[in-house]
Amino acid sequence: MKEFGLLIGPKKRYVQTTFSRHHLRKYPNPVKGLPLTHPEQVWASDITYVKTRQGTCYVNLVTDAFSRRIVGYTAAADMEAVSMGRALVMALSAKQTAAGTIHHSDRGLQYCSRLYVGLAIERGLRMSMTQSSDPYENALAERMNCTLKEEFGLGGTLENLGQVKLLLAQAVELYNNHRPHLALNMKTPQQVHQEKIPACLNKPGYC
């Protein structure tokens, strides 16, 4: 998994976006040590914050662990499961295979909520969660947050939520379609996703 960036260390956060001291069900981590072989095998998700002059906003990303493509995203003024779940809805609406994609995240309240888990399981996803506070267990998702902040302008102080949403959409478009990855043989996430998905659809159990 190292070659896919799942073991890249994230940078330190300054706003707490994970509250894992709750009594909701926490799922095991089947992703640890799992070889990544195709798109829609594992989705990695994480919540980060964006500062604005009107207050803090929150961004949830859902990223394909194989292709590095951001398949779902949302920005909101709160971290409620309904708000953060819009990124999952977006990812599910574009999903091409019917296999049991694994949704990997930390053990935050939003990801453990009955609403979020219920939606995921209803649509055939398998839940996977970090087993400790070690950020390396969800390093791809953490690193994706850093990339959008450091390279696409989401790390500064923006005007308001509207600007965050606009800049986020632009950043995802640029990242998915115009940013080559060394780990992807200098292809973009979109290129790798499109190239490998047809092969998945022809495999038994993936369509």
Backbone as a printed PyTorch tensor [residue, N CA C, xyz], in Angstrom:
tensor([[[  0.8190,  -1.2030,   0.0000],
         [  0.0000,   0.0000,   0.0000],
         [  0.8570,   1.2580,   0.0000]],

        [[  2.1430,   1.0820,   0.2820],
         [  3.0210,   2.2470,   0.3600],
         [  3.0880,   2.9890,  -0.9570]],

        [[  3.1230,   2.2010,  -2.0880],
         [  3.2530,   2.8640,  -3.3740],
         [  2.0300,   3.6780,  -3.7510]],

        [[  0.8990,   3.4440,  -3.1000],
         [ -0.3190,   4.1890,  -3.3860],
         [ -0.5120,   5.3570,  -2.4300]],

        [[  0.4800,   5.6120,  -1.5800],
         [  0.4100,   6.7850,  -0.7210],
         [ -0.3670,   6.5900,   0.5570]],

        [[ -0.7430,   5.3500,   0.8640],
         [ -1.5120,   5.1310,   2.0820],
         [ -0.6330,   5.2140,   3.3260]],

        [[  0.6780,   5.2770,   3.1260],
         [  1.5870,   5.3580,   4.2560],
         [  2.3360,   6.6720,   4.2900]],

        [[  1.8230,   7.6910,   3.6090],
         [  2.4380,   9.0120,   3.6410],
         [  1.9440,   9.7460,   4.8730]],

        [[  2.8580,  10.2760,   5.6470],
         [  2.4800,  10.9540,   6.8790],
         [  1.8210,  12.2830,   6.6250]],

        [[  0.7060,  12.5730,   7.2770],
         [  0.0080,  13.8410,   7.1060],
         [  0.6220,  14.9310,   7.9590]],

        [[  0.2350,  16.1500,   7.6640],
         [  0.6800,  17.2700,   8.4760],
         [ -0.2880,  17.4840,   9.6450]],

        [[  0.1820,  18.1500,  10.6660],
         [ -0.5970,  18.3520,  11.8840],
         [ -1.8070,  19.2360,  11.6370]],

        [[ -2.9360,  18.8650,  12.2300],
         [ -4.1440,  19.6710,  12.1460],
         [ -4.2050,  20.6280,  13.3300]],

        [[ -4.9020,  21.7170,  13.1270],
         [ -5.0250,  22.6990,  14.1960],
         [ -6.4630,  22.8770,  14.6620]],

        [[ -7.4090,  22.2640,  13.9640],
         [ -8.8070,  22.2660,  14.3830],
         [ -9.2450,  20.8140,  14.4830]],

        [[ -9.8070,  20.4320,  15.6110],
         [-10.2230,  19.0490,  15.7910],
         [-11.4490,  18.7580,  14.9380]],

        [[-11.3210,  17.7460,  14.0740],
         [-12.4480,  17.3510,  13.2310],
         [-12.8750,  15.9160,  13.5000]],

        [[-12.2170,  15.2610,  14.4260],
         [-12.5560,  13.8770,  14.7580],
         [-12.9080,  13.7520,  16.2340]],

        [[-14.1140,  13.2570,  16.4990],
         [-14.5290,  12.9510,  17.8690],
         [-14.8740,  11.4710,  17.9060]],

        [[-13.9650,  10.6720,  18.4450],
         [-14.1450,   9.2210,  18.4210],
         [-14.5380,   8.6290,  19.7710]],

        [[-14.6920,   9.4660,  20.7840],
         [-15.0980,   8.9670,  22.1070],
         [-16.6240,   8.9520,  22.1960]],

        [[-17.2030,   8.0310,  21.5010],
         [-18.6620,   7.8850,  21.4840],
         [-18.9870,   6.4010,  21.5940]],

        [[-20.2750,   6.0810,  21.6860],
         [-20.6860,   4.6990,  21.9140],
         [-21.2820,   4.0460,  20.6670]],

        [[-21.1600,   4.7040,  19.5210],
         [-21.6420,   4.0960,  18.2900],
         [-20.6760,   2.9990,  17.8490]],

        [[-21.1680,   2.1100,  17.0130],
         [-20.3400,   0.9820,  16.5640],
         [-19.1350,   1.4680,  15.7690]],

        [[-17.9750,   0.9090,  16.0920],
         [-16.7460,   1.1830,  15.3530],
         [-16.3370,  -0.0930,  14.6280]],

        [[-16.0240,   0.0150,  13.3550],
         [-15.7430,  -1.1500,  12.5260],
         [-14.2450,  -1.4600,  12.4940]],

        [[-13.8720,  -2.7270,  12.2190],
         [-12.4530,  -3.0880,  12.1100],
         [-11.8100,  -2.5030,  10.8520]],

        [[-10.5260,  -2.7430,  10.6860],
         [ -9.7660,  -2.1680,   9.5760],
         [ -9.2570,  -3.2630,   8.6380]],

        [[-10.0740,  -3.7320,   7.6890],
         [ -9.6160,  -4.7420,   6.7330],
         [ -8.6930,  -4.1770,   5.6640]],

        [[ -8.5610,  -2.8640,   5.5860],
         [ -7.7230,  -2.2280,   4.5670],
         [ -6.2390,  -2.3880,   4.8890]],

        [[ -5.9090,  -2.4880,   6.1590],
         [ -4.5060,  -2.5770,   6.5620],
         [ -3.8540,  -3.8140,   5.9570]],

        [[ -2.8240,  -3.5970,   5.1300],
         [ -2.1190,  -4.6900,   4.4740],
         [ -2.7880,  -5.2050,   3.2180]],

        [[ -3.9040,  -4.6040,   2.8190],
         [ -4.6320,  -5.0650,   1.6350],
         [ -3.9680,  -4.5600,   0.3590]],

        [[ -3.6010,  -5.4320,  -0.5920],
         [ -3.0510,  -4.9670,  -1.8720],
         [ -4.1270,  -4.2340,  -2.6680]],

        [[ -3.7850,  -3.0940,  -3.2280],
         [ -4.7240,  -2.3280,  -4.0460],
         [ -4.5240,  -2.7070,  -5.5060]],

        [[ -5.5970,  -3.1940,  -6.1440],
         [ -5.4740,  -3.7290,  -7.4990],
         [ -6.3690,  -3.0590,  -8.5280]],

        [[ -7.3570,  -2.2780,  -8.0970],
         [ -8.2840,  -1.7040,  -9.0650],
         [ -9.0820,  -0.5610,  -8.4360]],

        [[ -9.6700,   0.3000,  -9.2800],
         [-10.5340,   1.3690,  -8.7710],
         [-11.7760,   0.7850,  -8.0880]],

        [[-12.3610,   1.5740,  -7.2070],
         [-13.5790,   1.2220,  -6.4810],
         [-13.4020,  -0.0120,  -5.6020]],

        [[-12.1490,  -0.3040,  -5.2740],
         [-11.8540,  -1.3440,  -4.2960],
         [-11.9050,  -0.7610,  -2.8890]],

        [[-11.2740,   0.4070,  -2.7280],
         [-11.2490,   1.1010,  -1.4400],
         [-11.4550,   2.5890,  -1.6600]],

        [[-12.3620,   3.1760,  -0.9000],
         [-12.5070,   4.6380,  -0.8450],
         [-12.0070,   5.1030,   0.5160]],

        [[-11.1930,   6.1360,   0.5100],
         [-10.6880,   6.7090,   1.7600],
         [-11.3310,   8.0730,   1.9780]],

        [[-11.8140,   8.3140,   3.1790],
         [-12.5410,   9.5550,   3.4530],
         [-12.0090,  10.2270,   4.7110]],

        [[-12.0480,  11.5540,   4.7010],
         [-11.6120,  12.3110,   5.8720],
         [-12.2170,  13.7070,   5.8260]],

        [[-12.3740,  14.2970,   6.9960],
         [-12.9200,  15.6500,   7.1320],
         [-11.8030,  16.5950,   7.5340]],

        [[-11.7570,  17.7500,   6.9070],
         [-10.8040,  18.7820,   7.2840],
         [-11.5370,  20.1070,   7.4150]],

        [[-10.8390,  21.1080,   7.8870],
         [-11.4520,  22.4170,   8.0810],
         [-10.8720,  23.4260,   7.0980]],

        [[-11.6450,  24.4520,   6.8000],
         [-11.1970,  25.5830,   5.9810],
         [-11.6360,  26.8550,   6.6980]],

        [[-10.7310,  27.7650,   6.8820],
         [-11.0500,  29.0130,   7.5740],
         [-11.6650,  30.0240,   6.6170]],

        [[-12.6820,  30.7470,   7.0990],
         [-13.2530,  31.8620,   6.3430],
         [-13.4260,  33.0400,   7.3000]],

        [[-13.6840,  34.1960,   6.7400],
         [-13.8850,  35.3900,   7.5650],
         [-15.1860,  35.3210,   8.3570]],

        [[-16.0750,  34.4140,   7.9560],
         [-17.3450,  34.2550,   8.6520],
         [-17.3550,  33.0550,   9.6030]],

        [[-16.2300,  32.3770,   9.7100],
         [-16.1560,  31.2200,  10.5950],
         [-15.5270,  30.0210,   9.9060]],

        [[-15.4530,  28.9350,  10.6250],
         [-14.8280,  27.7200,  10.0980],
         [-15.8250,  26.8940,   9.2970]],

        [[-15.3680,  26.4110,   8.1470],
         [-16.1600,  25.4940,   7.3280],
         [-15.4680,  24.1340,   7.3160]],

        [[-16.2130,  23.1230,   6.9000],
         [-15.6840,  21.7610,   6.9350],
         [-15.8550,  21.0990,   5.5760]],

        [[-14.8340,  20.3570,   5.1820],
         [-14.8080,  19.6910,   3.8810],
         [-14.6410,  18.1910,   4.0920]],

        [[-15.4740,  17.4110,   3.4290],
         [-15.3420,  15.9570,   3.4500],
         [-14.9950,  15.4860,   2.0470]],

        [[-13.9200,  14.7180,   1.9300],
         [-13.5030,  14.1590,   0.6490],
         [-13.6260,  12.6440,   0.6810]],

        [[-14.0260,  12.0670,  -0.4430],
         [-13.9980,  10.6220,  -0.6340],
         [-13.0790,  10.3690,  -1.8210]],

        [[-11.9800,   9.6650,  -1.5930],
         [-10.9520,   9.4730,  -2.6120],
         [-10.7740,   7.9930,  -2.9200]],

        [[-10.6820,   7.6590,  -4.2010],
         [-10.4090,   6.2840,  -4.5980],
         [ -8.9460,   5.9690,  -4.2930]],

        [[ -8.6970,   4.9500,  -3.4970],
         [ -7.3350,   4.6690,  -3.0390],
         [ -6.4270,   4.1610,  -4.1470]],

        [[ -6.9820,   3.5420,  -5.1690],
         [ -6.1630,   3.0220,  -6.2660],
         [ -5.8040,   4.1030,  -7.2680]],

        [[ -6.8150,   4.8250,  -7.7630],
         [ -6.5840,   5.8240,  -8.8110],
         [ -6.2550,   7.2040,  -8.2630]],

        [[ -6.4570,   7.4200,  -6.9770],
         [ -6.2840,   8.7240,  -6.3300],
         [ -7.3360,   9.7500,  -6.7760]],

        [[ -8.3450,   9.3320,  -7.4810],
         [ -9.3750,  10.2540,  -7.9610],
         [-10.3130,  10.6210,  -6.8090]],

        [[-10.6020,  11.9060,  -6.6660],
         [-11.5980,  12.3520,  -5.6980],
         [-12.9660,  12.0610,  -6.2990]],

        [[-13.6950,  11.1360,  -5.7050],
         [-14.9710,  10.7010,  -6.2760],
         [-16.1690,  11.3680,  -5.6060]],

        [[-15.9360,  12.0040,  -4.4720],
         [-17.0070,  12.7180,  -3.7900],
         [-16.4500,  13.8050,  -2.9000]],

        [[-17.1870,  14.9040,  -2.7930],
         [-16.7260,  16.0020,  -1.9360],
         [-17.9010,  16.8770,  -1.5320]],

        [[-17.7500,  17.5460,  -0.4090],
         [-18.7580,  18.5010,   0.0390],
         [-18.1110,  19.4970,   0.9840]],

        [[-18.7110,  20.6610,   1.0930],
         [-18.2840,  21.6900,   2.0470],
         [-19.5220,  22.1960,   2.7650]],

        [[-19.4050,  22.4110,   4.0710],
         [-20.5540,  22.8520,   4.8630],
         [-20.0750,  23.6610,   6.0560]],

        [[-21.0230,  24.3420,   6.6870],
         [-20.7040,  25.1510,   7.8640],
         [-20.6960,  24.3190,   9.1410]],

        [[-21.0450,  23.0420,   9.0360],
         [-21.0430,  22.1560,  10.1990],
         [-20.5060,  20.7900,   9.7990]],

        [[-20.2750,  19.9420,  10.7960],
         [-19.7510,  18.5960,  10.5490],
         [-20.8000,  17.5180,  10.7740]],

        [[-22.0660,  17.8860,  10.7180],
         [-23.1230,  16.9120,  10.9440],
         [-23.0800,  15.8180,   9.8770]],

        [[-23.5700,  14.6410,  10.2220],
         [-23.5420,  13.5110,   9.3040],
         [-24.2940,  13.8070,   8.0120]],

        [[-25.3990,  14.5400,   8.1160],
         [-26.1690,  14.8900,   6.9170],
         [-25.3210,  15.7200,   5.9660]],

        [[-24.6080,  16.6930,   6.5030],
         [-23.7790,  17.5680,   5.6710],
         [-22.6120,  16.8060,   5.0650]],

        [[-21.8820,  16.0690,   5.8930],
         [-20.7100,  15.3440,   5.4150],
         [-21.0920,  14.1790,   4.5070]],

        [[-22.3050,  13.6570,   4.6890],
         [-22.7620,  12.5370,   3.8810],
         [-22.9880,  12.8750,   2.4220]],

        [[-23.0670,  14.1610,   2.1010],
         [-23.2810,  14.5390,   0.6990],
         [-22.1090,  14.1090,  -0.1790]],

        [[-20.9190,  14.0530,   0.3890],
         [-19.7610,  13.5800,  -0.3750],
         [-19.9210,  12.1040,  -0.7200]],

        [[-20.4440,  11.3290,   0.2130],
         [-20.6850,   9.9100,  -0.0370],
         [-21.7660,   9.7200,  -1.0860]],

        [[-22.8220,  10.5170,  -1.0240],
         [-23.8920,  10.4400,  -2.0210],
         [-23.3300,  10.7170,  -3.4120]],

        [[-22.4670,  11.7150,  -3.5320],
         [-21.8480,  12.0340,  -4.8160],
         [-21.0200,  10.8600,  -5.3290]],

        [[-20.2340,  10.2630,  -4.4430],
         [-19.4010,   9.1290,  -4.8460],
         [-20.2560,   7.9470,  -5.2950]],

        [[-21.3070,   7.6730,  -4.5680],
         [-22.1870,   6.5550,  -4.9090],
         [-22.9040,   6.7800,  -6.2310]],

        [[-23.2620,   8.0190,  -6.5200],
         [-23.9980,   8.3140,  -7.7520],
         [-23.1540,   8.0760,  -8.9970]],

        [[-21.8300,   8.1330,  -8.8530],
         [-20.9390,   7.9370,  -9.9990],
         [-20.2840,   6.5580,  -9.9970]],

        [[-20.6130,   5.7410,  -9.0220],
         [-19.9870,   4.4220,  -8.8910],
         [-20.3660,   3.5280, -10.0650]],

        [[-19.3820,   2.8310, -10.6390],
         [-19.6250,   2.0330, -11.8400],
         [-19.6870,   0.5340, -11.5750]],

        [[-19.0810,   0.0660, -10.5070],
         [-19.1090,  -1.3590, -10.2010],
         [-20.0580,  -1.6260,  -9.0420]],

        [[-20.5250,  -2.8530,  -8.9720],
         [-21.4620,  -3.2220,  -7.9120],
         [-20.7970,  -4.0530,  -6.8240]],

        [[-19.4820,  -4.2110,  -6.9230],
         [-18.7610,  -5.0030,  -5.9230],
         [-18.7410,  -4.2780,  -4.5870]],

        [[-18.3440,  -4.9940,  -3.5530],
         [-18.3600,  -4.4370,  -2.2030],
         [-17.2110,  -3.5010,  -1.9290]],

        [[-17.2890,  -2.3020,  -2.4400],
         [-16.2670,  -1.2910,  -2.1780],
         [-16.1300,  -1.0650,  -0.6770]],

        [[-14.9010,  -0.9350,  -0.2130],
         [-14.6360,  -0.6740,   1.2010],
         [-14.5450,   0.8270,   1.4260]],

        [[-15.3100,   1.3340,   2.3660],
         [-15.2370,   2.7470,   2.7450],
         [-14.3880,   2.8470,   4.0000]],

        [[-13.2140,   3.4830,   3.8650],
         [-12.2700,   3.5770,   4.9810],
         [-12.2300,   4.9960,   5.5300]],

        [[-12.2460,   5.1190,   6.8400],
         [-12.2370,   6.4380,   7.4830],
         [-11.6960,   6.3060,   8.9000]],

        [[-11.6220,   7.4230,   9.5950],
         [-11.3440,   7.3510,  11.0240],
         [-12.6370,   6.9710,  11.7540]],

        [[-12.5960,   6.9970,  13.0660],
         [-13.7600,   6.5670,  13.8580],
         [-14.5830,   7.7520,  14.3420]],

        [[-14.5590,   8.8170,  13.5730],
         [-15.2890,  10.0160,  13.9380],
         [-16.7890,   9.7850,  14.0330]],

        [[-17.4370,  10.6250,  14.8040],
         [-18.8700,  10.4940,  15.0580],
         [-19.6830,  10.4780,  13.7690]],

        [[-19.2880,  11.3040,  12.7920],
         [-20.0390,  11.3780,  11.5410],
         [-19.9970,  10.0430,  10.7970]],

        [[-18.8120,   9.4480,  10.7110],
         [-18.6610,   8.2000,   9.9670],
         [-19.2960,   7.0130,  10.6770]],

        [[-19.4540,   7.0960,  11.9850],
         [-20.0770,   6.0120,  12.7450],
         [-21.5850,   6.1970,  12.9070]],

        [[-22.0920,   7.3390,  12.4890],
         [-23.5120,   7.6360,  12.6840],
         [-24.3890,   6.6380,  11.9360]],

        [[-25.5650,   6.4120,  12.4530],
         [-26.4930,   5.4770,  11.8170],
         [-26.8770,   5.9560,  10.4240]],

        [[-26.9650,   7.2580,  10.2460],
         [-27.3310,   7.7990,   8.9420],
         [-26.2510,   7.4930,   7.9080]],

        [[-25.0000,   7.7920,   8.2370],
         [-23.8940,   7.6040,   7.2880],
         [-23.6510,   6.1170,   7.0210]],

        [[-23.5600,   5.3340,   8.0960],
         [-23.3230,   3.8990,   7.9420],
         [-24.4890,   3.2340,   7.2270]],

        [[-25.7010,   3.6520,   7.5690],
         [-26.8750,   3.0730,   6.9350],
         [-26.8920,   3.2940,   5.4390]],

        [[-26.5450,   4.5020,   5.0080],
         [-26.4900,   4.8060,   3.5810],
         [-25.4280,   3.9580,   2.9010]],

        [[-24.2630,   3.8630,   3.5210],
         [-23.1650,   3.1040,   2.9260],
         [-23.5190,   1.6270,   2.7750]],

        [[-24.0220,   1.0220,   3.8250],
         [-24.3380,  -0.4030,   3.7910],
         [-25.5010,  -0.6900,   2.8510]],

        [[-26.4890,   0.1990,   2.8450],
         [-27.6340,   0.0310,   1.9390],
         [-27.1850,  -0.0250,   0.4850]],

        [[-26.1140,   0.7090,   0.1650],
         [-25.6040,   0.7350,  -1.2070],
         [-24.4640,  -0.2540,  -1.4370]],

        [[-24.2980,  -1.1840,  -0.5290],
         [-23.3590,  -2.2780,  -0.7430],
         [-21.9260,  -2.0230,  -0.3360]],

        [[-21.6600,  -0.9410,   0.3850],
         [-20.2990,  -0.6750,   0.8300],
         [-19.9830,  -1.4600,   2.1000]],

        [[-18.7060,  -1.7240,   2.2960],
         [-18.2200,  -2.3290,   3.5340],
         [-17.4900,  -1.2540,   4.3220]],

        [[-17.7480,  -1.1780,   5.6100],
         [-17.1350,  -0.1490,   6.4290],
         [-15.7910,  -0.6120,   6.9820]],

        [[-14.8270,   0.3050,   6.9680],
         [-13.5090,   0.0680,   7.5460],
         [-13.1030,   1.3250,   8.2970]],

        [[-12.5250,   1.1590,   9.4740],
         [-12.1500,   2.3210,  10.2790],
         [-10.7890,   2.1220,  10.9300]],

        [[-10.1020,   3.2200,  11.1630],
         [ -8.8330,   3.1620,  11.8660],
         [ -9.0530,   2.5870,  13.2590]],

        [[ -8.0210,   1.9470,  13.7720],
         [ -8.1500,   1.3070,  15.0800],
         [ -7.5030,   2.1000,  16.2040]],

        [[ -6.8910,   3.2200,  15.8530],
         [ -6.2570,   4.0700,  16.8540],
         [ -6.2500,   5.4970,  16.3290]],

        [[ -5.5970,   6.3800,  17.0420],
         [ -5.4890,   7.7730,  16.5980],
         [ -4.2960,   7.9850,  15.6820]],

        [[ -3.6210,   6.9070,  15.3010],
         [ -2.4590,   6.9960,  14.4200],
         [ -2.9000,   7.4530,  13.0360]],

        [[ -2.4710,   8.6410,  12.5720],
         [ -2.9210,   9.1490,  11.2800],
         [ -2.4440,   8.3180,  10.0980]],

        [[ -1.4190,   7.4740,  10.3060],
         [ -0.9310,   6.6390,   9.2160],
         [ -1.9740,   5.6290,   8.7630]],

        [[ -2.9470,   5.3230,   9.6040],
         [ -3.9810,   4.3650,   9.2300],
         [ -4.9510,   4.9370,   8.2050]],

        [[ -4.9310,   6.2350,   8.0240],
         [ -5.7800,   6.8610,   7.0000],
         [ -4.9800,   7.9500,   6.2830]],

        [[ -3.7210,   7.6290,   5.9910],
         [ -2.7870,   8.6410,   5.4980],
         [ -3.1570,   9.1830,   4.1240]],

        [[ -3.7260,   8.3510,   3.2430],
         [ -4.0820,   8.8520,   1.9170],
         [ -5.1020,   9.9760,   2.0200]],

        [[ -6.1500,   9.7470,   2.8020],
         [ -7.1920,  10.7680,   2.9500],
         [ -6.6440,  12.0180,   3.6220]],

        [[ -5.7900,  11.8320,   4.6200],
         [ -5.1880,  12.9790,   5.3020],
         [ -4.3070,  13.7720,   4.3370]],

        [[ -3.5380,  13.0520,   3.5430],
         [ -2.6450,  13.7110,   2.5960],
         [ -3.4360,  14.4600,   1.5240]],

        [[ -4.5910,  13.9240,   1.1350],
         [ -5.4150,  14.5960,   0.1390],
         [ -5.8720,  15.9560,   0.6490]],

        [[ -6.2150,  16.0240,   1.9120],
         [ -6.5820,  17.3130,   2.5020],
         [ -5.4390,  18.3060,   2.3930]],

        [[ -4.2350,  17.8450,   2.7110],
         [ -3.0550,  18.7190,   2.6330],
         [ -2.8070,  19.1850,   1.2080]],

        [[ -2.9950,  18.2980,   0.2440],
         [ -2.7660,  18.6540,  -1.1570],
         [ -3.6880,  19.7800,  -1.5980]],

        [[ -4.9670,  19.6770,  -1.2730],
         [ -5.9090,  20.7210,  -1.6810],
         [ -5.6090,  22.0370,  -0.9830]],

        [[ -5.1460,  21.9590,   0.2490],
         [ -4.8290,  23.1890,   0.9810],
         [ -3.5410,  23.8320,   0.4830]],

        [[ -2.5230,  23.0200,   0.2580],
         [ -1.2150,  23.5560,  -0.0840],
         [ -1.0710,  23.9160,  -1.5590]],

        [[ -1.7630,  23.1970,  -2.4310],
         [ -1.5780,  23.3880,  -3.8680],
         [ -2.7490,  24.0800,  -4.5590]],

        [[ -3.9130,  24.0980,  -3.9270],
         [ -5.0960,  24.6100,  -4.6130],
         [ -5.8230,  25.7080,  -3.8440]],

        [[ -5.1640,  26.3320,  -2.8930],
         [ -5.6920,  27.5450,  -2.2850],
         [ -6.6760,  27.4040,  -1.1560]],

        [[ -6.9120,  26.1870,  -0.6830],
         [ -7.8790,  26.0090,   0.4010],
         [ -7.2510,  26.1570,   1.7840]],

        [[ -5.9550,  26.4260,   1.8210],
         [ -5.2800,  26.5450,   3.0990],
         [ -5.2920,  27.9350,   3.6990]],

        [[ -5.7050,  28.9220,   2.9180],
         [ -5.7550,  30.2900,   3.4240],
         [ -7.0950,  30.6140,   4.0520]],

        [[ -7.3000,  31.8830,   4.3770],
         [ -8.5810,  32.3330,   4.9210],
         [ -9.4320,  32.8760,   3.7850]],

        [[-10.5420,  32.2120,   3.5040],
         [-11.4250,  32.6080,   2.4120],
         [-12.5320,  33.5150,   2.9390]],

        [[-13.3510,  34.0190,   2.0310],
         [-14.3840,  34.9770,   2.4260],
         [-15.5510,  34.3190,   3.1600]],

        [[-16.0870,  33.2550,   2.5610],
         [-17.2910,  32.6380,   3.1190],
         [-17.4530,  31.2210,   2.5770]],

        [[-18.5130,  30.5520,   2.9990],
         [-18.7750,  29.1850,   2.5670],
         [-18.9510,  29.1020,   1.0550]],

        [[-19.5960,  30.0970,   0.4670],
         [-19.7910,  30.1030,  -0.9760],
         [-18.4750,  30.0410,  -1.7260]],

        [[-17.5030,  30.7960,  -1.2620],
         [-16.1970,  30.7780,  -1.9160],
         [-15.4980,  29.4400,  -1.6950]],

        [[-15.6750,  28.8620,  -0.5200],
         [-15.0930,  27.5460,  -0.2520],
         [-15.6420,  26.5140,  -1.2320]],

        [[-16.9530,  26.5080,  -1.4260],
         [-17.5790,  25.5500,  -2.3420],
         [-17.0810,  25.7410,  -3.7660]],

        [[-16.9710,  26.9930,  -4.1940],
         [-16.5080,  27.2820,  -5.5480],
         [-15.0650,  26.8330,  -5.7360]],

        [[-14.2120,  27.1990,  -4.7900],
         [-12.8010,  26.8490,  -4.8930],
         [-12.5930,  25.3420,  -4.7750]],

        [[-13.3890,  24.6920,  -3.9410],
         [-13.2910,  23.2460,  -3.7900],
         [-13.6320,  22.5350,  -5.0940]],

        [[-14.7040,  22.9480,  -5.7450],
         [-15.0950,  22.3380,  -7.0160],
         [-14.0120,  22.5350,  -8.0700]],

        [[-13.4420,  23.7250,  -8.1260],
         [-12.3660,  23.9940,  -9.0780],
         [-11.1350,  23.1550,  -8.7620]],

        [[-10.8180,  23.0340,  -7.4800],
         [ -9.6470,  22.2660,  -7.0680],
         [ -9.7860,  20.7930,  -7.4350]],

        [[-10.9600,  20.2230,  -7.2000],
         [-11.1910,  18.8170,  -7.5260],
         [-11.0700,  18.5930,  -9.0280]],

        [[-11.6280,  19.5030,  -9.8180],
         [-11.5340,  19.3960, -11.2730],
         [-10.0800,  19.4160, -11.7320]],

        [[ -9.3100,  20.3440, -11.2230],
         [ -7.9010,  20.4470, -11.6020],
         [ -7.1110,  19.2380, -11.1190]],

        [[ -7.3440,  18.8490,  -9.8990],
         [ -6.6110,  17.7160,  -9.3290],
         [ -6.8960,  16.4250, -10.0930]],

        [[ -8.1600,  16.1290, -10.3310],
         [ -8.5280,  14.8740, -10.9900],
         [ -8.0620,  14.8020, -12.4330]],

        [[ -8.1220,  15.9210, -13.1380],
         [ -7.9340,  15.8920, -14.5890],
         [ -6.6360,  16.4910, -15.1030]],

        [[ -5.9310,  17.2340, -14.2640],
         [ -4.7570,  17.9470, -14.7840],
         [ -3.5000,  17.7940, -13.9350]],

        [[ -3.5420,  17.0380, -12.8660],
         [ -2.3680,  16.8980, -11.9940],
         [ -1.8010,  15.4880, -12.0970]],

        [[ -0.7280,  15.2990, -12.8770],
         [ -0.1060,  13.9740, -12.9860],
         [  0.5180,  13.5460, -11.6570]],

        [[  0.5270,  12.2440, -11.4330],
         [  1.1060,  11.6800, -10.2130],
         [  2.3030,  10.8170, -10.5750]],

        [[  3.3860,  10.9790,  -9.8640],
         [  4.5390,  10.1100, -10.0590],
         [  4.1630,   8.6610,  -9.7640]],

        [[  3.3570,   8.4510,  -8.7180],
         [  2.9400,   7.1010,  -8.3430],
         [  1.9970,   6.4750,  -9.3650]],

        [[  1.4400,   7.2980, -10.2490],
         [  0.5390,   6.8130, -11.3020],
         [  1.2260,   6.8480, -12.6560]],

        [[  2.5530,   6.7900, -12.6580],
         [  3.3390,   6.8570, -13.8990],
         [  3.0460,   8.1300, -14.6780]],

        [[  2.9290,   9.2200, -13.9360],
         [  2.7060,  10.5540, -14.4900],
         [  1.3870,  10.6700, -15.2440]],

        [[  0.4330,   9.8650, -14.8720],
         [ -0.9260,  10.0020, -15.3880],
         [ -1.7660,  10.7210, -14.3440]],

        [[ -2.8930,  11.2550, -14.7770],
         [ -3.8000,  11.9070, -13.8380],
         [ -4.7070,  10.8600, -13.1830]],

        [[ -5.2890,  11.1710, -12.0390],
         [ -6.2250,  10.2390, -11.4140],
         [ -7.3760,   9.8450, -12.3420]],

        [[ -7.8820,  10.8010, -13.1000],
         [ -8.9840,  10.5090, -14.0110],
         [ -8.5640,   9.5160, -15.0910]],

        [[ -7.3550,   9.6730, -15.6290],
         [ -6.8660,   8.7570, -16.6550],
         [ -6.7760,   7.3350, -16.1210]],

        [[ -6.1970,   7.1800, -14.9490],
         [ -6.0440,   5.8500, -14.3630],
         [ -7.4040,   5.2360, -14.0540]],

        [[ -8.3070,   6.0420, -13.5320],
         [ -9.6470,   5.5520, -13.2060],
         [-10.3490,   5.0420, -14.4650]],

        [[-10.2970,   5.8080, -15.5360],
         [-10.9750,   5.4320, -16.7750],
         [-10.3270,   4.2180, -17.4320]],

        [[ -9.0180,   4.1100, -17.3140],
         [ -8.3110,   2.9920, -17.9390],
         [ -8.5780,   1.6710, -17.2280]],

        [[ -8.6840,   1.7070, -15.9110],
         [ -8.7730,   0.4710, -15.1400],
         [-10.1940,   0.0030, -14.8640]],

        [[-11.1540,   0.9010, -14.8640],
         [-12.5440,   0.5130, -14.5830],
         [-13.0830,  -0.5100, -15.5810]],

        [[-12.8630,  -0.3710, -16.9100],
         [-13.3820,  -1.3850, -17.8390],
         [-12.8980,  -2.7880, -17.5120]],

        [[-11.6420,  -2.9260, -17.0780],
         [-11.1190,  -4.2370, -16.7100],
         [-11.8690,  -4.7990, -15.5040]],

        [[-12.2120,  -3.9320, -14.5650],
         [-12.9630,  -4.3700, -13.3810],
         [-14.3400,  -4.8880, -13.7680]],

        [[-14.9630,  -4.2150, -14.7160],
         [-16.3230,  -4.5790, -15.1080],
         [-16.3750,  -5.9450, -15.7710]],

        [[-15.2410,  -6.4060, -16.3000],
         [-15.1870,  -7.7050, -16.9650],
         [-14.7980,  -8.8390, -16.0280]],

        [[-14.5090,  -8.5160, -14.7710],
         [-14.1400,  -9.5380, -13.8010],
         [-15.3880, -10.0610, -13.0880]],

        [[-15.4820, -11.3640, -12.8960],
         [-16.6190, -11.9110, -12.1410],
         [-16.6880, -11.2960, -10.7500]],

        [[-17.8810, -10.8940, -10.3560],
         [-18.0590, -10.3300,  -9.0290],
         [-17.8810,  -8.8360,  -8.9480]],

        [[-17.5300,  -8.1960, -10.0730],
         [-17.3120,  -6.7590, -10.0420],
         [-18.3350,  -6.0060, -10.8740]],

        [[-19.3510,  -6.6630, -11.3740],
         [-20.3440,  -5.9500, -12.1720],
         [-21.7350,  -6.4890, -11.8690]]])
